[in-house]
Amino acid sequence: MLGVGFPELVLILVVALLVLGPQRLLEVARMLGRAYAQLRRASEEFQNTIRQDLAALERQEDANRNQAVAQEIRERVAVIADVQTAIIREGTPLSRRPSADTVAEEREEHG
């Protein structure tokens, strides 16, 4: 407790009792108790706010990651569709059909 042992605490209370008197000491003790309770509530609210903000950031990161994966899947499906279209258009036999990578490279080259 901040390096204050029991003997020091008793000494502080005795001095406070002598300086403030019994009535004023009770008022100061109540005031300190209320201030401590308010500080504790504020601390808990702050911690809850930080936790909520972190959770919101994690959800946003997950959403961004999911969007990137969805975009990659769309691009791969488009490449597959291009391969399929090329195969149907050319009537190329199975053994001579281009791979998806080849079509993707050609697609990138031609825009």
ZADO-1210 file (C-alpha; in nm, 4 decimals, padded with zeros to 6 digits):
<atoms>
<atom x="00.0000" y="00.0000" z="00.0000" code="MET" pos="1"/>
<atom x="00.2409" y="00.2675" z="-00.1283" code="LEU" pos="2"/>
<atom x="00.5100" y="00.1639" z="00.1204" code="GLY" pos="3"/>
<atom x="00.3026" y="00.2746" z="00.4201" code="VAL" pos="4"/>
<atom x="00.2892" y="00.0117" z="00.6913" code="GLY" pos="5"/>
<atom x="00.0377" y="-00.0232" z="00.9734" code="PHE" pos="6"/>
<atom x="00.2363" y="00.1863" z="01.2276" code="PRO" pos="7"/>
<atom x="00.2682" y="00.4746" z="00.9796" code="GLU" pos="8"/>
<atom x="-00.1016" y="00.4558" z="00.8977" code="LEU" pos="9"/>
<atom x="-00.1962" y="00.4728" z="01.2679" code="VAL" pos="10"/>
<atom x="00.0322" y="00.7745" z="01.3120" code="LEU" pos="11"/>
<atom x="-00.1274" y="00.9502" z="01.0126" code="ILE" pos="12"/>
<atom x="-00.4779" y="00.8848" z="01.1519" code="LEU" pos="13"/>
<atom x="-00.3817" y="01.0137" z="01.4977" code="VAL" pos="14"/>
<atom x="-00.2333" y="01.3337" z="01.3506" code="VAL" pos="15"/>
<atom x="-00.5413" y="01.3792" z="01.1274" code="ALA" pos="16"/>
<atom x="-00.7684" y="01.3316" z="01.4303" code="LEU" pos="17"/>
<atom x="-00.5729" y="01.5922" z="01.6256" code="LEU" pos="18"/>
<atom x="-00.5635" y="01.8414" z="01.3380" code="VAL" pos="19"/>
<atom x="-00.9190" y="01.7980" z="01.2066" code="LEU" pos="20"/>
<atom x="-01.1095" y="01.6812" z="01.5110" code="GLY" pos="21"/>
<atom x="-01.3484" y="01.3859" z="01.5215" code="PRO" pos="22"/>
<atom x="-01.6390" y="01.5516" z="01.3337" code="GLN" pos="23"/>
<atom x="-01.4292" y="01.6964" z="01.0524" code="ARG" pos="24"/>
<atom x="-01.2275" y="01.3732" z="01.0236" code="LEU" pos="25"/>
<atom x="-01.5505" y="01.1797" z="00.9531" code="LEU" pos="26"/>
<atom x="-01.6505" y="01.4334" z="00.6858" code="GLU" pos="27"/>
<atom x="-01.3081" y="01.4099" z="00.5213" code="VAL" pos="28"/>
<atom x="-01.3210" y="01.0284" z="00.5361" code="ALA" pos="29"/>
<atom x="-01.6651" y="01.0287" z="00.3678" code="ARG" pos="30"/>
<atom x="-01.5431" y="01.2728" z="00.1048" code="MET" pos="31"/>
<atom x="-01.2353" y="01.0583" z="00.0344" code="LEU" pos="32"/>
<atom x="-01.4513" y="00.7455" z="00.0157" code="GLY" pos="33"/>
<atom x="-01.6843" y="00.9081" z="-00.2382" code="ARG" pos="34"/>
<atom x="-01.3908" y="01.0365" z="-00.4421" code="ALA" pos="35"/>
<atom x="-01.2367" y="00.6883" z="-00.4438" code="TYR" pos="36"/>
<atom x="-01.5666" y="00.5330" z="-00.5562" code="ALA" pos="37"/>
<atom x="-01.6035" y="00.7877" z="-00.8385" code="GLN" pos="38"/>
<atom x="-01.2456" y="00.7284" z="-00.9470" code="LEU" pos="39"/>
<atom x="-01.3064" y="00.3546" z="-00.9529" code="ARG" pos="40"/>
<atom x="-01.6252" y="00.3946" z="-01.1597" code="ARG" pos="41"/>
<atom x="-01.4460" y="00.6228" z="-01.4048" code="ALA" pos="42"/>
<atom x="-01.1621" y="00.3722" z="-01.4339" code="SER" pos="43"/>
<atom x="-01.4047" y="00.0858" z="-01.5034" code="GLU" pos="44"/>
<atom x="-01.5908" y="00.2926" z="-01.7641" code="GLU" pos="45"/>
<atom x="-01.2611" y="00.3792" z="-01.9316" code="PHE" pos="46"/>
<atom x="-01.1562" y="00.0129" z="-01.9390" code="GLN" pos="47"/>
<atom x="-01.4940" y="-00.0876" z="-02.0849" code="ASN" pos="48"/>
<atom x="-01.4638" y="00.1797" z="-02.3528" code="THR" pos="49"/>
<atom x="-01.1157" y="00.0585" z="-02.4462" code="ILE" pos="50"/>
<atom x="-01.2384" y="-00.3030" z="-02.4636" code="ARG" pos="51"/>
<atom x="-01.5320" y="-00.2038" z="-02.6848" code="GLN" pos="52"/>
<atom x="-01.3094" y="00.0000" z="-02.9160" code="ASP" pos="53"/>
<atom x="-01.0621" y="-00.2877" z="-02.9478" code="LEU" pos="54"/>
<atom x="-01.3446" y="-00.5281" z="-03.0283" code="ALA" pos="55"/>
<atom x="-01.4750" y="-00.2883" z="-03.2950" code="ALA" pos="56"/>
<atom x="-01.1266" y="-00.2617" z="-03.4478" code="LEU" pos="57"/>
<atom x="-01.0938" y="-00.6412" z="-03.4548" code="GLU" pos="58"/>
<atom x="-01.4326" y="-00.6715" z="-03.6261" code="ARG" pos="59"/>
<atom x="-01.3266" y="-00.4122" z="-03.8848" code="GLN" pos="60"/>
<atom x="-00.9988" y="-00.5957" z="-03.9490" code="GLU" pos="61"/>
<atom x="-01.1932" y="-00.9203" z="-03.9957" code="ASP" pos="62"/>
<atom x="-01.4305" y="-00.7495" z="-04.2387" code="ALA" pos="63"/>
<atom x="-01.1379" y="-00.6057" z="-04.4375" code="ASN" pos="64"/>
<atom x="-00.9702" y="-00.9454" z="-04.4482" code="ARG" pos="65"/>
<atom x="-01.2945" y="-01.1070" z="-04.5652" code="ASN" pos="66"/>
<atom x="-01.3336" y="-00.8462" z="-04.8395" code="GLN" pos="67"/>
<atom x="-00.9797" y="-00.9136" z="-04.9620" code="ALA" pos="68"/>
<atom x="-01.0454" y="-01.2884" z="-04.9717" code="VAL" pos="69"/>
<atom x="-01.3748" y="-01.2330" z="-05.1536" code="ALA" pos="70"/>
<atom x="-01.1996" y="-01.0142" z="-05.4124" code="GLN" pos="71"/>
<atom x="-00.9330" y="-01.2779" z="-05.4670" code="GLU" pos="72"/>
<atom x="-01.2025" y="-01.5437" z="-05.5158" code="ILE" pos="73"/>
<atom x="-01.3839" y="-01.3209" z="-05.7669" code="ARG" pos="74"/>
<atom x="-01.0607" y="-01.2737" z="-05.9612" code="GLU" pos="75"/>
<atom x="-00.9920" y="-01.6468" z="-05.9685" code="ARG" pos="76"/>
<atom x="-01.3476" y="-01.7222" z="-06.0802" code="VAL" pos="77"/>
<atom x="-01.3075" y="-01.4643" z="-06.3575" code="ALA" pos="78"/>
<atom x="-00.9884" y="-01.6382" z="-06.4730" code="VAL" pos="79"/>
<atom x="-01.1665" y="-01.9732" z="-06.4750" code="ILE" pos="80"/>
<atom x="-01.4527" y="-01.8197" z="-06.6720" code="ALA" pos="81"/>
<atom x="-01.2011" y="-01.6800" z="-06.9215" code="ASP" pos="82"/>
<atom x="-01.0414" y="-02.0224" z="-06.9607" code="VAL" pos="83"/>
<atom x="-01.3808" y="-02.1809" z="-07.0089" code="GLN" pos="84"/>
<atom x="-01.4775" y="-01.9184" z="-07.2673" code="THR" pos="85"/>
<atom x="-01.1495" y="-01.9650" z="-07.4528" code="ALA" pos="86"/>
<atom x="-01.1969" y="-02.3407" z="-07.4572" code="ILE" pos="87"/>
<atom x="-01.5521" y="-02.3179" z="-07.5862" code="ILE" pos="88"/>
<atom x="-01.4636" y="-02.0533" z="-07.8453" code="ARG" pos="89"/>
<atom x="-01.1609" y="-02.2337" z="-07.9800" code="GLU" pos="90"/>
<atom x="-01.2899" y="-02.5868" z="-07.9496" code="GLY" pos="91"/>
<atom x="-00.9401" y="-02.6845" z="-07.8367" code="THR" pos="92"/>
<atom x="-00.8948" y="-03.0487" z="-07.7399" code="PRO" pos="93"/>
<atom x="-00.8435" y="-03.1166" z="-07.3688" code="LEU" pos="94"/>
<atom x="-00.4764" y="-03.2035" z="-07.4124" code="SER" pos="95"/>
<atom x="-00.3969" y="-02.8674" z="-07.5708" code="ARG" pos="96"/>
<atom x="-00.6057" y="-02.6352" z="-07.3507" code="ARG" pos="97"/>
<atom x="-00.4233" y="-02.3497" z="-07.1717" code="PRO" pos="98"/>
<atom x="-00.3831" y="-02.3565" z="-06.7958" code="SER" pos="99"/>
<atom x="-00.5587" y="-02.1043" z="-06.5742" code="ALA" pos="100"/>
<atom x="-00.2203" y="-01.9409" z="-06.5031" code="ASP" pos="101"/>
<atom x="-00.1504" y="-01.8952" z="-06.8743" code="THR" pos="102"/>
<atom x="-00.4893" y="-01.7351" z="-06.9303" code="VAL" pos="103"/>
<atom x="-00.4408" y="-01.5102" z="-06.6284" code="ALA" pos="104"/>
<atom x="-00.1036" y="-01.3950" z="-06.7605" code="GLU" pos="105"/>
<atom x="-00.2508" y="-01.3250" z="-07.1024" code="GLU" pos="106"/>
<atom x="-00.5380" y="-01.1390" z="-06.9426" code="ARG" pos="107"/>
<atom x="-00.2974" y="-00.9182" z="-06.7496" code="GLU" pos="108"/>
<atom x="-00.0935" y="-00.8506" z="-07.0624" code="GLU" pos="109"/>
<atom x="-00.3988" y="-00.7481" z="-07.2675" code="HIS" pos="110"/>
<atom x="-00.5639" y="-00.5513" z="-06.9904" code="GLY" pos="111"/>
</atoms>
